[in-house]
Amino acid sequence: MTKVILPELSENAEKATVSYWYFKEGEKVGEKDDLVELATDKATFNLPSPCSGTLAEIFFREGDTVRPGETMAVIDES
């Protein structure tokens, strides 16, 4: 299992809001596929998948707030 972790944001951003998941739990994802769209006060950006596999579990839903370092989802590489 590989964790999808929100990286550090710009120095003024302490959190991001999940806008949209491009995949659902159980779907196959490819490495570097856009996985989730996130928004801060100043920008909207996509977080790519760190590996190929199956999106096993999503921990934050659309509209939820995430802080850097938190695990957003896990991908099963098997």
Backbone torsions as a table, in degrees:
resi	resn	phi	psi	omega
1	MET	NA	133.2	177.0
2	THR	-112.4	130.6	179.3
3	LYS	-82.5	140.0	171.5
4	VAL	-99.5	109.7	-172.7
5	ILE	-113.7	136.3	175.9
6	LEU	-70.7	121.1	179.7
7	PRO	-74.7	174.0	174.6
8	GLU	-59.0	142.6	-179.7
9	LEU	-101.5	-176.2	177.0
10	SER	-59.6	160.7	-172.8
11	GLU	-60.7	-22.1	-180.0
12	ASN	-93.9	-9.5	-177.0
13	ALA	-102.1	123.7	-179.9
14	GLU	-107.3	-6.9	-178.7
15	LYS	-157.8	164.1	175.8
16	ALA	-137.5	155.1	178.1
17	THR	-109.7	133.8	177.6
18	VAL	-71.2	120.3	179.2
19	SER	-92.7	-45.9	-172.1
20	TYR	-162.2	131.5	171.5
21	TRP	-92.9	129.0	179.7
22	TYR	-80.0	-18.1	179.5
23	PHE	-129.7	157.2	176.6
24	LYS	-104.3	161.2	175.4
25	GLU	-55.6	136.4	179.4
26	GLY	93.9	-11.2	-179.7
27	GLU	-87.9	150.8	177.2
28	LYS	-77.6	140.0	176.1
29	VAL	-128.1	151.5	176.1
30	GLY	-104.7	153.5	177.2
31	GLU	-57.8	132.7	179.5
32	LYS	74.7	4.1	170.5
33	ASP	-63.5	142.7	172.4
34	ASP	-62.6	121.4	-174.6
35	LEU	-99.0	-45.2	-174.8
36	VAL	-149.2	143.2	174.2
37	GLU	-99.1	133.3	-178.5
38	LEU	-126.2	153.5	179.5
39	ALA	-132.2	137.5	170.8
40	THR	-112.3	-175.7	178.0
41	ASP	-62.1	-27.0	-172.6
42	LYS	-112.8	-17.5	-173.6
43	ALA	-152.7	157.7	171.5
44	THR	-117.9	136.5	-177.7
45	PHE	-149.3	161.5	176.8
46	ASN	-103.8	142.7	174.8
47	LEU	-105.2	121.3	-178.8
48	PRO	-80.3	158.6	176.1
49	SER	-69.9	134.5	-180.0
50	PRO	-76.5	-12.2	-177.6
51	CYS	-161.1	172.5	173.7
52	SER	-91.8	148.7	178.3
53	GLY	157.8	-156.7	179.3
54	THR	-108.5	130.3	176.5
55	LEU	-69.1	101.6	-171.5
56	ALA	-79.3	-43.1	-176.8
57	GLU	-155.4	138.5	176.5
58	ILE	-110.2	128.4	-177.3
59	PHE	-98.2	-21.6	179.6
60	PHE	-122.3	129.6	-178.3
61	ARG	-96.2	169.8	178.2
62	GLU	-58.1	130.5	-177.9
63	GLY	97.5	-15.9	179.3
64	ASP	-75.2	152.6	176.9
65	THR	-98.5	135.4	-179.0
66	VAL	-124.3	142.2	177.0
67	ARG	-109.0	150.3	178.6
68	PRO	-52.7	137.4	-179.4
69	GLY	94.2	-14.2	179.4
70	GLU	-79.4	144.9	177.1
71	THR	-82.0	119.9	-177.2
72	MET	-90.0	-31.2	-177.2
73	ALA	-164.5	171.7	173.0
74	VAL	-129.5	145.3	179.2
75	ILE	-118.2	129.2	176.9
76	ASP	-89.8	116.3	-176.1
77	GLU	-85.3	-7.2	-176.0
78	SER	-76.7	NA	NA
